[in-house]
Amino acid sequence: MNTQSPAASKIAALNDEFRRTGRGSGRIMMTAGIQALGEAGVNEVLAKIRAFNTFTKDNDPYGEHDFGKIEHNGNKIFFKFDYYDRHMQYASPDPADVSKTCRILTIMLADEY
């Protein structure tokens, strides 16, 4: 039985689309630790994040596909979404509404969290 709310389903779809394609209203941010992996390392990390699809009740309790963990060359890497208003000043009033939300996908080494 799927108990995911319609809003959570919409947020998950928007997060998946942005994570996989970079299209939509959003930005991708990387920490210094990720940038230190160099261009090839960053490209490999991005490819793994685009391909990530192992969301479970344990790692995605709200069904929004807003957080994940991958490994790359022995590094644990987290990615997470935050939702801001279109002016990037406050939290989005409705992350399911693309007209009101700018998605921020932050990619970081786990020890930078």
LUMKOLTOR-705840 format. One record per atom (N, C-alpha, C, O, CB): atom name; residue number from 1; x, y, z. Coordinates in pm, 1 decimal. Atoms other than C-alpha are relative to their C-alpha. Glycine has a CB too. Layout:
SITE   atom    nr       east      north         up
SITE     CA   NUM          X          Y          Z
...
This chain:
SITE   atom    nr       east      north         up
SITE      N     1       83.8     -118.0        0.0
SITE     CA     1        0.0        0.0        0.0
SITE      C     1       88.4      124.4        0.0
SITE      O     1      177.7      136.0       83.9
SITE     CB     1      -95.4       -0.3      121.5
SITE      N     2      -75.0     -123.8        8.8
SITE     CA     2      140.2      340.8     -100.7
SITE      C     2      -70.8      106.8       82.3
SITE      O     2     -184.0      144.4       51.9
SITE     CB     2       16.0       45.0     -147.1
SITE      N     3       59.1     -101.9      -85.6
SITE     CA     3       77.2      598.2      171.7
SITE      C     3       63.7      136.3      -24.3
SITE      O     3       46.3      228.2       55.8
SITE     CB     3       14.5      -39.3      146.6
SITE      N     4      -65.6     -124.5       32.9
SITE     CA     4      279.5      872.6        5.6
SITE      C     4     -105.1      103.9      -39.6
SITE      O     4     -195.6       75.5     -118.0
SITE     CB     4      103.0      -20.7     -113.2
SITE      N     5       94.7     -106.4       31.0
SITE     CA     5       93.1     1203.2       -9.8
SITE      C     5       19.7       48.8     -143.0
SITE      O     5      127.6       31.5     -199.7
SITE     CB     5       15.4      116.5       98.8
SITE      N     6      -16.2      -56.7      134.5
SITE     CA     6       26.2     1369.4     -346.3
SITE      C     6      112.1      104.9       -5.6
SITE      O     6      185.1      111.3     -104.5
SITE     CB     6     -131.8       62.8      -46.2
SITE      N     7     -106.9     -100.8       -1.5
SITE     CA     7      259.5     1656.4     -246.4
SITE      C     7      137.3      -67.3        2.1
SITE      O     7      228.0      -25.0      -69.6
SITE     CB     7      -15.2       93.7      122.2
SITE      N     8     -128.2       70.7       -6.7
SITE     CA     8      540.9     1413.4     -155.7
SITE      C     8       31.5      -65.6     -133.8
SITE      O     8      147.1      -66.4     -176.2
SITE     CB     8       -2.0     -105.8      112.2
SITE      N     9      -21.2       61.3      131.9
SITE     CA     9      493.6     1232.1     -488.0
SITE      C     9       46.4      104.1     -100.9
SITE      O     9      136.1       77.6     -181.0
SITE     CB     9     -129.0      -67.9      -49.8
SITE      N    10      -37.9     -108.3       91.6
SITE     CA    10      517.5     1562.2     -676.9
SITE      C    10      142.1       47.8       29.8
SITE      O    10      221.2       68.9      -62.2
SITE     CB    10      -99.7      118.1       11.0
SITE      N    11     -134.5      -42.9      -39.8
SITE     CA    11      826.7     1670.1     -478.7
SITE      C    11      102.9     -103.6      -44.4
SITE      O    11      208.2      -67.8      -96.9
SITE     CB    11        7.8       21.7      153.6
SITE      N    12      -91.9      106.5       42.3
SITE     CA    12      991.6     1332.7     -544.6
SITE      C    12       23.7        5.5     -150.5
SITE      O    12      137.4       -7.5     -195.9
SITE     CB    12      -55.5     -138.1       39.7
SITE      N    13      -14.2       -6.3      146.2
SITE     CA    13      924.4     1363.4     -917.8
SITE      C    13       84.3      120.2      -41.2
SITE      O    13      168.9      109.0     -130.0
SITE     CB    13     -138.4        7.1      -67.6
SITE      N    14      -78.7     -119.5       31.1
SITE     CA    14     1065.1     1717.7     -926.5
SITE      C    14      145.8      -18.6       41.0
SITE      O    14      236.3       20.3      -32.8
SITE     CB    14      -59.2      123.0       70.1
SITE      N    15     -136.4       26.2      -45.2
SITE     CA    15     1370.4     1613.9     -723.4
SITE      C    15       70.7      -97.9      -93.4
SITE      O    15      186.6      -77.4     -129.4
SITE     CB    15       -0.8      -54.7      143.3
SITE      N    16      -60.0       98.3       91.2
SITE     CA    16     1431.4     1312.1     -946.7
SITE      C    16       36.5       64.4     -133.4
SITE      O    16      145.4       41.3     -185.9
SITE     CB    16      -96.3     -118.0      -23.1
SITE      N    17      -25.9      -65.3      128.1
SITE     CA    17     1403.8     1521.7    -1262.7
SITE      C    17      122.3       91.5        9.7
SITE      O    17      209.3       89.4      -77.4
SITE     CB    17     -123.5       80.3      -45.3
SITE      N    18     -113.4      -91.8      -14.2
SITE     CA    18     1645.2     1784.6    -1133.1
SITE      C    18      130.0      -76.6       24.3
SITE      O    18      233.8      -43.9      -33.1
SITE     CB    18      -25.3       98.9      115.2
SITE      N    19     -120.2       78.6      -32.0
SITE     CA    19     1888.8     1527.8     -991.6
SITE      C    19       53.5      -71.6     -123.6
SITE      O    19      174.7      -77.2     -144.3
SITE     CB    19      -30.7     -102.5      110.8
SITE      N    20      -42.0       76.9      117.5
SITE     CA    20     1896.6     1325.5    -1313.4
SITE      C    20       43.6       87.4     -117.2
SITE      O    20      132.7       49.3     -193.2
SITE     CB    20     -112.0      -89.7      -44.3
SITE      N    21      -23.2      -79.0      121.0
SITE     CA    21     1900.5     1610.1    -1566.9
SITE      C    21       58.4      138.4       25.6
SITE      O    21      117.8      197.9      -64.4
SITE     CB    21     -127.8       14.6      -74.4
SITE      N    22      -40.6     -137.4      -27.6
SITE     CA    22     1983.4     1938.2    -1391.8
SITE      C    22      -97.7      101.8      -55.1
SITE      O    22      -73.5      222.2      -47.1
SITE     CB    22      136.3       25.8      -56.9
SITE      N    23      100.7      -90.9       55.4
SITE     CA    23     1674.3     2083.2    -1558.5
SITE      C    23     -103.2       33.9      105.6
SITE      O    23     -137.3      -47.7      191.2
SITE     CB    23      -68.2      -62.1     -123.3
SITE      N    24      100.8      -47.2      -93.7
SITE     CA    24     1421.8     2286.4    -1367.8
SITE      C    24       54.5      119.1       75.2
SITE      O    24      167.0      163.4       52.0
SITE     CB    24      -42.3     -111.5       97.5
SITE      N    25      -40.3     -116.9      -77.3
SITE     CA    25     1437.3     2572.4    -1127.0
SITE      C    25       83.5      -45.7      119.2
SITE      O    25       29.9      -88.3      221.4
SITE     CB    25     -124.1       81.5       47.1
SITE      N    26      -86.1       43.0     -108.3
SITE     CA    26     1738.2     2493.1     -914.2
SITE      C    26      145.6       26.3      -27.4
SITE      O    26      184.0       76.3     -133.2
SITE     CB    26      -20.1     -144.4       26.6
SITE      N    27     -145.0      -14.7        7.6
SITE     CA    27     2108.4     2499.2     -851.4
SITE      C    27       65.1     -121.7       63.5
SITE      O    27        9.8     -184.4      153.9
SITE     CB    27       47.2      130.6       69.7
SITE      N    28      -79.1      107.2      -59.3
SITE     CA    28     2370.8     2239.1     -778.1
SITE      C    28      118.4       64.3       70.2
SITE      O    28      193.1      141.6       10.1
SITE     CB    28       47.0     -104.1     -107.8
SITE      N    29     -109.2      -53.2      -81.0
SITE     CA    29     2614.7     2324.6     -501.0
SITE      C    29       89.0     -116.5       43.1
SITE      O    29       39.7     -224.5       75.9
SITE     CB    29      -54.5       78.8      124.4
SITE      N    30      -96.1      102.0      -43.0
SITE     CA    30     2930.8     2128.8     -415.2
SITE      C    30       92.2       60.0      104.7
SITE      O    30      133.8      175.5       94.9
SITE     CB    30       82.1      -54.8     -120.6
SITE      N    31      -91.7      -45.0     -104.1
SITE     CA    31     3144.9     2154.1     -107.6
SITE      C    31      143.7       -4.4      -51.6
SITE      O    31      171.8      -58.4     -158.6
SITE     CB    31      -14.7      -86.8      127.1
SITE      N    32     -142.1       -0.8       35.4
SITE     CA    32     3519.6     2208.3     -116.3
SITE      C    32       54.1     -142.3      -12.9
SITE      O    32      138.1     -169.1      -98.8
SITE     CB    32       80.9       77.9      104.9
SITE      N    33      -45.8      138.9        6.1
SITE     CA    33     3571.9     1836.3      -50.6
SITE      C    33      -35.5      -66.8     -131.1
SITE      O    33       43.9     -144.3     -184.5
SITE     CB    33      -58.4      -79.1      113.9
SITE      N    34       40.1       55.5      129.7
SITE     CA    34     3380.0     1742.3     -363.6
SITE      C    34       81.7       64.8     -110.9
SITE      O    34      129.6       -4.6     -200.5
SITE     CB    34     -151.9       21.2      -24.9
SITE      N    35      -78.1      -70.3      102.1
SITE     CA    35     3556.3     2007.1     -572.1
SITE      C    35      144.2      -48.4       -2.9
SITE      O    35      207.6      -50.1     -108.4
SITE     CB    35       -3.7      150.5       24.6
SITE      N    36     -138.8       48.1       -7.7
SITE     CA    36     3891.2     1871.1     -450.6
SITE      C    36       19.1     -133.3      -72.2
SITE      O    36      132.8     -174.6      -94.8
SITE     CB    36       42.4      -14.5      145.9
SITE      N    37      -10.8      125.5       74.6
SITE     CA    37     3813.3     1544.8     -633.6
SITE      C    37       45.3       23.9     -143.9
SITE      O    37       80.6      -70.6     -214.4
SITE     CB    37     -134.0      -73.6        0.8
SITE      N    38      -40.9      -33.2      135.8
SITE     CA    38     3898.5     1725.9     -956.2
SITE      C    38     -113.3      -20.4      -98.7
SITE      O    38     -217.1      -77.6      -65.6
SITE     CB    38      119.7      -83.4      -40.7
SITE      N    39      106.1        4.5      100.9
SITE     CA    39     3700.6     1748.5    -1277.3
SITE      C    39      -48.0     -142.1      -27.7
SITE      O    39     -168.7     -165.8      -33.8
SITE     CB    39       48.5       63.2     -128.9
SITE      N    40       39.8      138.4       28.2
SITE     CA    40     3703.7     1374.4    -1349.8
SITE      C    40      -76.4      -58.5      118.7
SITE      O    40     -177.8     -125.6       99.8
SITE     CB    40      123.9      -87.0      -32.3
SITE      N    41       67.4       50.9     -119.1
SITE     CA    41     3607.2     1289.6     -991.0
SITE      C    41     -139.4       58.6       15.7
SITE      O    41     -234.3      -13.2       47.1
SITE     CB    41       82.5       29.9      123.5
SITE      N    42      131.1      -64.8       -8.9
SITE     CA    42     3324.5     1543.6     -988.2
SITE      C    42      -94.6      -59.0     -103.7
SITE      O    42     -210.4      -87.4      -73.0
SITE     CB    42       12.7      153.0      -19.6
SITE      N    43       85.5       58.0      104.2
SITE     CA    43     3192.4     1407.9    -1318.2
SITE      C    43      -45.0     -141.3       35.3
SITE      O    43     -159.0     -178.4        7.3
SITE     CB    43       73.5       -1.4     -133.5
SITE      N    44       37.3      135.6      -41.1
SITE     CA    44     3197.8     1052.2    -1180.9
SITE      C    44     -103.3        3.3      112.8
SITE      O    44     -198.2      -75.2      113.1
SITE     CB    44      124.6      -78.7       44.7
SITE      N    45       95.9      -15.1     -109.6
SITE     CA    45     3017.4     1161.7     -863.0
SITE      C    45     -135.9       41.3      -55.3
SITE      O    45     -238.2      -15.7      -17.4
SITE     CB    45       50.2      104.0      103.3
SITE      N    46      126.5      -44.0       59.3
SITE     CA    46     2753.2     1345.3    -1066.6
SITE      C    46      -69.5     -113.9      -73.8
SITE      O    46     -191.6     -127.1      -65.8
SITE     CB    46       24.1      116.9      -95.6
SITE      N    47       59.1      113.9       71.1
SITE     CA    47     2700.3     1035.9    -1282.7
SITE      C    47      -63.0      -98.1       98.8
SITE      O    47     -171.1     -150.8       72.5
SITE     CB    47      106.7      -71.8      -85.8
SITE      N    48       55.1       92.2     -100.3
SITE     CA    48     2647.3      820.8     -971.9
SITE      C    48     -125.6       57.1       63.9
SITE      O    48     -220.4      -16.4       91.8
SITE     CB    48      104.3      -30.3      108.2
SITE      N    49      118.6      -63.1      -58.7
SITE     CA    49     2401.9     1071.4     -826.0
SITE      C    49     -115.9       -2.3      -99.6
SITE      O    49     -230.1      -27.0      -60.8
SITE     CB    49       31.1      145.6       43.1
SITE      N    50      105.1        6.9      102.9
SITE     CA    50     2208.8     1087.5    -1154.9
SITE      C    50      -60.2     -139.5       -6.3
SITE      O    50     -180.7     -154.0      -27.1
SITE     CB    50       56.3       39.1     -138.1
SITE      N    51       46.2      138.6       11.1
SITE     CA    51     2184.7      706.7    -1154.6
SITE      C    51      -61.2      -53.8      129.5
SITE      O    51     -125.1     -159.0      127.6
SITE     CB    51      114.8      -88.5      -41.4
SITE      N    52       48.5       47.8     -129.1
SITE     CA    52     2093.0      674.5     -784.6
SITE      C    52     -150.5      -22.7       -4.9
SITE      O    52     -225.9       62.6      -51.7
SITE     CB    52       35.4       99.6      111.4
SITE      N    53      142.8       30.8        0.3
SITE     CA    53     1757.0      505.2     -741.0
SITE      C    53      -35.6      -98.8      110.2
SITE      O    53     -132.0     -174.3       97.5
SITE     CB    53      -41.9      -56.0     -135.6
SITE      N    54       25.8       96.3     -107.9
SITE     CA    54     1771.6      310.4     -416.7
SITE      C    54      -60.4       70.2      121.1
SITE      O    54       -5.6       64.9      231.3
SITE     CB    54      130.2      -73.0       40.1
SITE      N    55       72.3      -62.3     -109.9
SITE     CA    55     1526.2      508.0     -207.6
SITE      C    55      -85.3     -105.2       68.6
SITE      O    55     -156.2     -181.5        2.9
SITE     CB    55      -87.3      117.8      -50.0
SITE      N    56       77.0       95.9      -78.5
SITE     CA    56     1371.1      303.2       71.6
SITE      C    56      -69.5       74.4      114.1
SITE      O    56      -45.9      193.3      135.2
SITE     CB    56       91.6     -113.9       55.2
SITE      N    57       64.7      -61.8     -116.1
SITE     CA    57     1151.6      368.8      374.4
SITE      C    57      103.2       43.1      104.2
SITE      O    57       81.5      139.6      177.4
SITE     CB    57     -100.9      -97.4       63.1
SITE      N    58     -103.4      -34.1      -98.1
SITE     CA    58     1471.9      373.2      583.0
SITE      C    58       75.4      127.3      -36.0
SITE      O    58      103.5      208.6       52.0
SITE     CB    58       97.9     -114.2       13.5
SITE      N    59      -78.4     -117.5       36.6
SITE     CA    59     1659.2      637.2      381.8
SITE      C    59      -84.6      111.8      -61.1
SITE      O    59      -32.4      218.7      -92.6
SITE     CB    59      108.4      -39.7      -96.8
SITE      N    60       89.3      -98.9       60.1
SITE     CA    60     1355.0      824.1      243.8
SITE      C    60     -137.3       -8.0       67.0
SITE      O    60     -236.6      -38.8        1.1
SITE     CB    60      -12.4      -22.4     -153.8
SITE      N    61      124.0       23.7      -74.5
SITE     CA    61     1087.6      820.0      516.8
SITE      C    61     -119.1       83.5      -46.3
SITE      O    61     -233.5       43.1      -25.1
SITE     CB    61       23.9       26.5      144.2
SITE      N    62      110.1      -85.1       44.2
SITE     CA    62      881.9     1103.8      363.9
SITE      C    62      -31.9      -16.6     -148.1
SITE      O    62     -125.3       45.0     -199.4
SITE     CB    62       32.4      144.2       28.5
SITE      N    63       27.1       29.7      139.7
SITE     CA    63      901.1      973.7        7.4
SITE      C    63       28.1      113.7      -95.8
SITE      O    63      -29.0      117.9     -204.8
SITE     CB    63     -139.9      -40.3      -14.4
SITE      N    64      -27.9     -116.9       84.0
SITE     CA    64     1044.2     1297.1     -134.2
SITE      C    64      128.0      -12.2      -81.9
SITE      O    64      158.6       77.1     -160.9
SITE     CB    64        8.2      122.3       85.8
SITE      N    65     -126.3       20.1       73.0
SITE     CA    65     1373.5     1157.2     -272.1
SITE      C    65       92.3      121.3       17.6
SITE      O    65      152.9      169.7      -78.0
SITE     CB    65      -27.7      -24.8     -151.0
SITE      N    66      -73.4     -123.4      -27.9
SITE     CA    66     1548.1     1449.1     -102.3
SITE      C    66      137.2      -20.9       63.3
SITE      O    66      204.6       76.5       96.9
SITE     CB    66      -81.4       86.1       89.3
SITE      N    67     -129.9       28.5      -62.3
SITE     CA    67     1857.5     1275.4       40.1
SITE      C    67       47.9     -135.5      -48.6
SITE      O    67      -31.9     -227.3      -67.3
SITE     CB    67       -9.3        2.9      156.3
SITE      N    68      -55.7      128.5       37.8
SITE     CA    68     2091.8      999.1      -66.9
SITE      C    68      146.7       -8.6       36.2
SITE      O    68      211.7       92.2       63.7
SITE     CB    68      -18.6      -24.1     -148.0
SITE      N    69     -141.2       25.7      -30.8
SITE     CA    69     2430.7      843.2       -0.3
SITE      C    69       56.4      -90.5     -108.0
SITE      O    69       -4.0     -191.5     -144.3
SITE     CB    69       17.2      -64.7      142.0
SITE      N    70      -71.8       82.7       96.0
SITE     CA    70     2675.9      707.6     -255.2
SITE      C    70      142.2      -16.3       49.7
SITE      O    70      183.3       49.5      145.3
SITE     CB    70       -3.0       62.3     -143.1
SITE      N    71     -142.3       13.3      -28.0
SITE     CA    71     3035.2      590.7     -242.2
SITE      C    71       77.0       23.1     -128.2
SITE      O    71       34.3      -15.4     -237.0
SITE     CB    71       33.0     -139.0       60.2
SITE      N    72      -86.7      -25.4      114.7
SITE     CA    72     3313.6      703.2     -469.3
SITE      C    72      145.3       -7.4       45.7
SITE      O    72      189.6       72.9      127.8
SITE     CB    72      -31.3      138.7      -64.7
SITE      N    73     -142.2       18.3      -33.5
SITE     CA    73     3673.6      582.3     -443.1
SITE      C    73       25.0        1.9      150.9
SITE      O    73      118.2       66.4      198.8
SITE     CB    73       83.8      108.8      -66.7
SITE      N    74      -15.2       11.1     -144.6
SITE     CA    74     3629.8      502.1      -74.5
SITE      C    74      -58.6      115.5       78.8
SITE      O    74      -54.8      113.7      201.8
SITE     CB    74      142.7      -12.5       33.2
SITE      N    75       63.0     -114.0      -68.1
SITE     CA    75     3454.2      831.9        5.0
SITE      C    75     -150.2      -20.4        8.6
SITE      O    75     -214.1      -57.3      -90.0
SITE     CB    75       31.5      132.2      -73.2
SITE      N    76      145.1       -4.4      -13.5
SITE     CA    76     3102.6      839.7      144.6
SITE      C    76      -42.8      141.7      -35.5
SITE      O    76       11.7      239.5       15.6
SITE     CB    76      -47.3      -40.9      145.6
SITE      N    77       46.1     -128.4       50.5
SITE     CA    77     2915.5     1118.6      -29.7
SITE      C    77     -151.1        9.6       20.3
SITE      O    77     -225.5      -82.9      -12.1
SITE     CB    77       37.5       17.9     -150.0
SITE      N    78      142.0      -27.6      -18.4
SITE     CA    78     2579.1     1268.8       62.7
SITE      C    78      -45.6       99.9     -105.7
SITE      O    78       31.4      185.2     -149.9
SITE     CB    78      -28.4       54.0      142.9
SITE      N    79       63.6     -107.0       75.9
SITE     CA    79     2344.3     1463.6     -158.4
SITE      C    79     -135.2       27.2       64.6
SITE      O    79     -202.5      -64.7      111.5
SITE     CB    79      -15.3      -37.7     -152.5
SITE      N    80      125.4      -37.2      -64.7
SITE     CA    80     2045.0     1654.0      -27.2
SITE      C    80      -60.9      119.9      -68.5
SITE      O    80        9.6      204.3     -123.8
SITE     CB    80       21.6       29.3      148.2
SITE      N    81       73.7     -112.5       54.8
SITE     CA    81     1778.4     1892.8     -146.2
SITE      C    81      -49.2       89.7      111.2
SITE      O    81      -90.6       43.2      217.4
SITE     CB    81     -117.0      -48.2      -85.0
SITE      N    82       65.2     -100.9      -81.5
SITE     CA    82     1669.3     2213.4       20.2
SITE      C    82      -86.1       82.2      -94.4
SITE      O    82      -61.8       86.4     -215.0
SITE     CB    82      104.2       89.6       77.9
SITE      N    83       97.1      -71.9       82.1
SITE     CA    83     1385.8     2432.5     -100.3
SITE      C    83      -10.2      144.5       47.2
SITE      O    83      -42.1      172.0      162.9
SITE     CB    83     -138.5      -68.8        5.4
SITE      N    84        5.7     -142.8      -30.0
SITE     CA    84     1397.7     2811.0     -115.2
SITE      C    84     -106.3       66.0      -86.7
SITE      O    84     -150.1       11.3     -187.9
SITE     CB    84      137.8       66.8      -22.4
SITE      N    85       89.6      -77.4       85.6
SITE     CA    85     1161.4     3074.7     -244.4
SITE      C    85       76.6       42.8     -124.5
SITE      O    85      198.4       26.2     -130.8
SITE     CB    85      -57.6      123.9       75.6
SITE      N    86      -63.0      -33.3      126.8
SITE     CA    86     1231.6     3205.4     -594.0
SITE      C    86      105.1      110.1       11.4
SITE      O    86      187.1      126.8      -78.8
SITE     CB    86     -104.6       41.4      -98.3
SITE      N    87      -99.6     -105.8      -21.4
SITE     CA    87     1434.7     3495.9     -451.6
SITE      C    87      118.2      -48.5       83.6
SITE      O    87      210.5       27.7      112.2
SITE     CB    87      -64.8      120.1       67.8
SITE      N    88     -107.8       62.2      -78.7
SITE     CA    88     1656.8     3258.0     -250.6
SITE      C    88       22.6       70.7      134.6
SITE      O    88      135.6       80.0      182.5
SITE     CB    88      130.2        0.7      -80.7
SITE      N    89      -11.1      -68.3     -128.9
SITE     CA    89     1582.6     3446.0       72.2
SITE      C    89      -60.0      -80.2      115.0
SITE      O    89      -11.2      -74.0      227.9
SITE     CB    89      -67.2      134.7       -7.6
SITE      N    90       72.8       72.5     -104.5
SITE     CA    90     1345.2     3218.9      263.2
SITE      C    90      -29.4     -141.8      -47.1
SITE      O    90       -7.9     -176.5     -163.2
SITE     CB    90     -131.6       73.5       37.0
SITE      N    91       43.8      134.5       36.5
SITE     CA    91     1223.3     2863.2      270.6
SITE      C    91     -117.8        9.8      -96.4
SITE      O    91     -197.8      103.0      -88.3
SITE     CB    91      -38.9      -82.2      126.2
SITE      N    92      112.2        1.7       94.0
SITE     CA    92      983.3     2776.4       -9.4
SITE      C    92     -130.7      -21.2       76.0
SITE      O    92     -137.2     -103.6      167.3
SITE     CB    92       19.3     -110.7     -107.1
SITE      N    93      129.3       23.3      -64.6
SITE     CA    93      620.3     2805.7       93.6
SITE      C    93      -65.9     -130.0      -46.6
SITE      O    93     -156.8     -180.4       19.4
SITE     CB    93      -93.2      116.9      -27.2
SITE      N    94       59.2      122.8       53.4
SITE     CA    94      541.0     2498.0     -120.6
SITE      C    94       99.0      -67.3      -95.1
SITE      O    94       98.9      -36.7     -214.3
SITE     CB    94     -134.2       30.3      -73.1
SITE      N    95      -99.2       66.2       85.6
SITE     CA    95      823.5     2273.5     -251.8
SITE      C    95      -58.1      -78.7     -117.3
SITE      O    95       15.4     -113.5     -209.7
SITE     CB    95       81.7      -91.9       82.6
SITE      N    96       63.1       70.5      111.2
SITE     CA    96      573.9     2096.1     -478.7
SITE      C    96      -40.0       94.9     -112.7
SITE      O    96      -78.0       49.8     -220.8
SITE     CB    96     -122.1      -75.8       49.0
SITE      N    97       40.5     -100.3       99.0
SITE     CA    97      501.6     2421.7     -666.3
SITE      C    97      124.4       63.1      -62.0
SITE      O    97      195.8      138.4        4.2
SITE     CB    97      -90.4      109.1       64.9
SITE      N    98     -120.8      -50.3       66.1
SITE     CA    98      772.4     2504.3     -921.3
SITE      C    98       -1.5      151.4      -15.7
SITE      O    98      104.6      212.3      -29.7
SITE     CB    98       15.6      -65.0     -136.0
SITE      N    99        5.5     -145.0       13.1
SITE     CA    99      650.2     2861.8     -948.2
SITE      C    99       41.3       71.0      129.5
SITE      O    99       64.8      191.9      129.6
SITE     CB    99     -140.3       43.0      -40.2
SITE      N   100      -34.1      -58.8     -129.7
SITE     CA   100      734.0     2916.8     -580.4
SITE      C   100      131.4      -52.2       56.8
SITE      O   100      169.3      -14.8      167.8
SITE     CB   100     -110.5      -26.4       98.3
SITE      N   101     -112.2       72.4      -58.9
SITE     CA   101     1048.3     2706.1     -539.1
SITE      C   101      124.0        0.5      -88.2
SITE      O   101      116.8      -17.0     -209.8
SITE     CB   101      -40.3     -141.6       28.4
SITE      N   102     -130.4       23.9       61.5
SITE     CA   102     1416.8     2703.4     -623.6
SITE      C   102       62.3     -115.8       77.5
SITE      O   102       85.7     -104.3      197.8
SITE     CB   102       92.8      130.3        2.4
SITE      N   103      -60.2      117.2      -63.4
SITE     CA   103     1566.0     2359.7     -550.4
SITE      C   103      150.8       18.8        7.0
SITE      O   103      213.1       64.5      -88.8
SITE     CB   103      -35.6     -129.9      -77.4
SITE      N   104     -145.5       -1.3      -15.7
SITE     CA   104     1919.7     2344.8     -415.3
SITE      C   104       42.7     -142.9       29.5
SITE      O   104        4.6     -200.5      131.3
SITE     CB   104       46.2       99.0      114.5
SITE      N   105      -56.3      133.3      -18.8
SITE     CA   105     2097.5     2012.6     -456.4
SITE      C   105      143.1       18.7       48.0
SITE      O   105      228.8       64.0      -27.8
SITE     CB   105       -6.1      -85.7     -132.5
SITE      N   106     -133.3      -12.5      -57.6
SITE     CA   106     2399.9     2009.3     -226.1
SITE      C   106       65.2     -137.2        2.5
SITE      O   106        6.2     -235.8       46.6
SITE     CB   106       -5.7       61.3      142.6
SITE      N   107      -77.9      123.7        3.8
SITE     CA   107     2668.2     1744.9     -276.6
SITE      C   107      121.0       20.3       88.4
SITE      O   107      194.3      118.0       72.9
SITE     CB   107       42.1      -38.5     -146.3
SITE      N   108     -107.2      -16.5      -98.8
SITE     CA   108     2917.9     1688.4        4.7
SITE      C   108       60.3     -133.3       41.1
SITE      O   108       -5.2     -237.2       33.1
SITE     CB   108      -52.5       72.4      123.1
SITE      N   109      -56.1      116.8      -66.3
SITE     CA   109     3158.7     1441.7      155.8
SITE      C   109      -73.4      -18.0      131.0
SITE      O   109     -111.9       80.2      194.5
SITE     CB   109      153.8       14.6       22.7
SITE      N   110       75.0       25.6     -122.6
SITE     CA   110     2990.3     1274.1      450.8
SITE      C   110       63.2       68.8      119.9
SITE      O   110       -8.4      114.6      208.9
SITE     CB   110       -9.7     -149.2       25.5
SITE      N   111      -62.3      -64.3     -116.2
SITE     CA   111     3247.6     1415.4      691.2
SITE      C   111       -8.3      152.5       -4.9
SITE      O   111       36.0      219.2       88.6
SITE     CB   111      145.1      -42.1       10.1
SITE      N   112       24.1     -144.4        6.5
SITE     CA   112     3159.8     1768.1      573.7
SITE      C   112     -140.9       34.9       48.8
SITE      O   112     -174.3      152.5       62.6
SITE     CB   112       20.1       50.9     -143.8
SITE      N   113      139.6      -23.4      -39.3
SITE     CA   113     2797.1     1724.8      687.8
SITE      C   113       -6.7       56.1      139.7
SITE      O   113     -115.6       82.4      190.5
SITE     CB   113      -81.8     -129.1       -8.6
